[in-house]
């Protein structure tokens, strides 16, 4: 009998945000496929789950993915988790799912935490339609990315790292200073914060509070 691949969302910060179904599934599967075995091992230890882990990330070779699929065909059940949040949303997992689908392996989503869903829920603006662009390019294509942001007729959601967030806001302001943003920082964690205003106001806030330029950022530009 063919096994099943479960795509499991994990907390983005607060470990209490995992679902009961996720814990039950992680407990029941034969092994956990993960973006980083070190990160996932800590997560499993927190929930007192003793499971073998297998590395499976965006650079995993096709040969290894085919080996995983073969084990699924033989009846093993696997869960896939990224380091945090919902796999497939600017996280690895899509290639594994594609290989499983081609092999007629059942793929079951277990929804849960994501920075995207979290920021949309507190945006306070009309988000019935929006565009999600993931992370901006580090270098090549960065200006094109932000030109796409300011030209969109819908709110645009994207992620950014603390190392580039100020340059990000400066570039956005240079293209469209009237742009407004809702910026979430360290969502679900102790020092979580949501900052709202024009892109210039939010940029100034973080220049004046440099100690807060830490953690992961999720931004809505509109």
C-alpha positions as CSV (number, residue, x, y, z in Angstrom):
1,X,0.0,0.0,0.0
2,X,1.3,3.4,-1.0
3,X,2.3,5.8,1.8
4,X,1.3,9.4,2.3
5,X,3.3,12.6,2.3
6,X,2.1,15.1,4.8
7,X,3.0,18.8,4.4
8,X,3.0,20.2,7.9
9,X,3.0,23.8,9.0
10,X,5.0,24.6,12.1
11,X,5.2,27.7,14.3
12,X,6.9,30.9,13.1
13,X,8.0,31.8,16.6
14,X,5.6,31.0,19.4
15,X,5.8,27.2,19.8
16,X,2.3,27.1,21.2
17,X,1.0,27.9,17.7
18,X,1.4,24.3,16.4
19,X,-1.9,22.4,15.8
20,X,-3.0,19.3,17.6
21,X,-3.2,17.6,14.2
22,X,0.3,18.5,13.4
23,X,1.6,16.9,16.6
24,X,-0.4,13.8,16.0
25,X,0.9,13.5,12.5
26,X,4.5,14.1,13.4
27,X,4.1,11.4,16.1
28,X,2.6,8.8,13.7
29,X,4.8,9.1,10.6
30,X,7.9,6.9,9.9
31,X,10.2,9.9,9.5
32,X,10.2,13.7,9.2
33,X,11.7,15.3,6.1
34,X,13.0,18.8,7.0
35,X,14.8,21.8,5.7
36,X,17.4,21.7,8.5
37,X,17.6,18.7,10.7
38,X,19.1,20.7,13.5
39,X,16.2,23.1,13.6
40,X,13.6,20.4,13.4
41,X,15.3,18.2,16.0
42,X,14.9,21.1,18.5
43,X,11.2,21.4,17.5
44,X,10.6,17.7,18.0
45,X,12.4,17.7,21.3
46,X,10.1,20.5,22.6
47,X,7.0,18.4,21.8
48,X,8.7,15.3,23.2
49,X,8.6,13.5,19.8
50,X,11.3,11.0,19.1
51,X,11.5,10.7,15.3
52,X,14.2,10.2,12.7
53,X,14.8,13.2,10.5
54,X,16.0,13.3,6.9
55,X,17.4,16.5,5.3
56,X,15.3,17.7,2.3
57,X,15.7,21.2,1.1
58,X,15.8,23.3,-2.1
59,X,19.2,22.0,-3.1
60,X,18.5,18.4,-2.5
61,X,19.6,16.3,-5.5
62,X,17.0,14.6,-7.7
63,X,18.5,11.2,-6.8
64,X,17.6,11.7,-3.1
65,X,14.1,12.9,-3.9
66,X,13.5,9.8,-6.0
67,X,14.7,7.7,-3.1
68,X,12.2,9.4,-0.8
69,X,9.4,8.8,-3.4
70,X,10.4,5.1,-3.7
71,X,10.1,4.7,0.1
72,X,6.7,6.3,0.0
73,X,5.7,3.9,-2.8
74,X,6.8,1.1,-0.5
75,X,4.3,2.2,2.2
76,X,6.2,4.5,4.5
77,X,4.6,7.7,5.6
78,X,6.6,11.0,5.8
79,X,5.9,14.5,7.1
80,X,7.7,17.4,5.5
81,X,8.4,20.6,7.5
82,X,10.3,23.7,6.8
83,X,12.3,25.6,9.5
84,X,9.2,27.6,10.3
85,X,5.8,28.3,9.0
86,X,4.0,26.8,6.0
87,X,6.1,24.9,3.5
88,X,5.8,26.2,-0.1
89,X,5.4,29.9,1.0
90,X,8.9,31.1,0.2
91,X,10.1,27.9,1.8
92,X,11.3,24.6,0.2
93,X,9.0,21.8,-0.4
94,X,7.6,22.4,-3.9
95,X,10.0,20.1,-5.6
96,X,9.3,17.2,-3.2
97,X,5.6,17.7,-3.7
98,X,6.0,17.7,-7.5
99,X,7.9,14.4,-7.4
100,X,5.3,12.8,-5.2
101,X,2.4,14.0,-7.4
102,X,4.1,12.5,-10.5
103,X,4.4,9.2,-8.6
104,X,0.7,9.3,-7.6
105,X,1.6,9.6,-3.9
106,X,-1.1,11.1,-1.8
107,X,0.0,14.6,-0.6
108,X,-2.0,16.0,2.4
109,X,-1.7,19.6,3.6
110,X,-1.8,20.3,7.4
111,X,-2.4,24.1,7.5
112,X,-1.1,26.3,10.3
113,X,1.1,29.3,11.0
114,X,2.5,31.6,8.3
115,X,3.8,35.1,8.4
116,X,1.8,35.8,5.3
117,X,-1.5,34.9,7.0
118,X,-0.5,36.6,10.2
119,X,0.2,40.0,8.7
120,X,-2.9,39.9,6.4
121,X,-5.1,39.2,9.5
122,X,-4.0,42.4,11.2
123,X,-3.6,44.6,8.1
124,X,-6.7,46.6,8.7
125,X,-7.0,47.3,4.9
126,X,-9.0,45.6,2.2
127,X,-7.1,42.4,1.5
128,X,-9.7,40.5,-0.5
129,X,-7.2,40.6,-3.4
130,X,-3.5,40.9,-3.0
131,X,-0.2,39.9,-4.5
132,X,2.5,37.8,-2.7
133,X,6.0,38.1,-4.0
134,X,8.1,36.2,-1.4
135,X,11.6,37.6,-0.8
136,X,13.1,40.3,-3.1
137,X,16.2,39.4,-5.0
138,X,19.4,40.1,-3.2
139,X,21.1,42.0,-6.0
140,X,20.2,41.5,-9.6
141,X,16.5,42.2,-10.3
142,X,16.0,44.1,-7.1
143,X,14.9,47.4,-8.7
144,X,12.6,45.5,-11.1
145,X,11.1,43.8,-8.0
146,X,10.2,47.1,-6.3
147,X,9.0,48.7,-9.5
148,X,6.6,45.8,-9.7
149,X,5.5,46.5,-6.1
150,X,4.7,50.1,-6.7
151,X,2.9,49.5,-10.0
152,X,0.6,46.8,-8.6
153,X,-3.1,47.7,-8.4
154,X,-3.4,45.4,-5.4
155,X,-1.6,45.4,-2.0
156,X,1.7,43.6,-2.3
157,X,3.0,41.3,0.5
158,X,6.7,40.3,0.7
159,X,9.3,39.1,3.1
160,X,12.6,40.8,4.0
161,X,15.6,40.1,6.2
162,X,16.9,42.5,8.8
163,X,20.1,43.0,6.8
164,X,18.3,44.6,3.9
165,X,15.0,46.0,5.3
166,X,16.2,49.6,5.5
167,X,17.7,49.6,2.0
168,X,14.4,48.0,0.9
169,X,12.3,50.8,2.4
170,X,14.7,53.4,0.9
171,X,14.3,51.9,-2.6
172,X,10.6,51.7,-2.2
173,X,10.4,55.3,-1.1
174,X,12.5,56.5,-4.1
175,X,10.1,54.9,-6.5
176,X,6.8,55.9,-4.8
177,X,7.1,58.1,-1.6
178,X,3.3,58.1,-1.2
179,X,3.3,54.3,-0.7
180,X,1.9,53.1,2.6
181,X,3.1,50.0,4.4
182,X,2.1,47.7,7.2
183,X,5.3,46.1,8.5
184,X,5.3,43.1,10.8
185,X,8.4,42.2,12.8
186,X,9.1,39.1,14.9
187,X,5.4,38.1,14.6
188,X,4.2,35.7,17.4
189,X,7.4,36.2,19.3
190,X,8.0,38.2,22.6
191,X,9.0,41.4,20.8
192,X,6.5,41.3,17.9
193,X,5.5,44.6,16.5
194,X,3.4,45.9,13.7
195,X,4.4,49.4,12.3
196,X,2.1,51.4,10.0
197,X,2.5,54.5,8.0
198,X,4.0,55.9,4.8
199,X,7.1,54.1,3.7
200,X,9.1,57.2,4.7
201,X,7.6,57.2,8.2
202,X,8.3,53.6,8.7
203,X,11.8,53.9,7.4
204,X,12.5,56.8,9.8
205,X,11.1,54.8,12.7
206,X,13.6,52.0,12.2
207,X,16.5,54.5,11.7
208,X,15.6,56.0,15.0
209,X,15.2,52.6,16.7
210,X,18.1,50.7,15.2
211,X,18.0,48.1,17.9
212,X,14.7,46.9,16.5
213,X,16.2,46.0,13.1
214,X,16.3,42.4,14.0
215,X,14.4,39.2,13.2
216,X,12.2,38.5,10.2
217,X,10.1,41.1,8.5
218,X,6.9,40.8,6.5
219,X,5.6,43.9,4.7
220,X,2.4,44.9,3.0
221,X,2.9,47.8,0.5
222,X,-0.2,49.6,-0.8
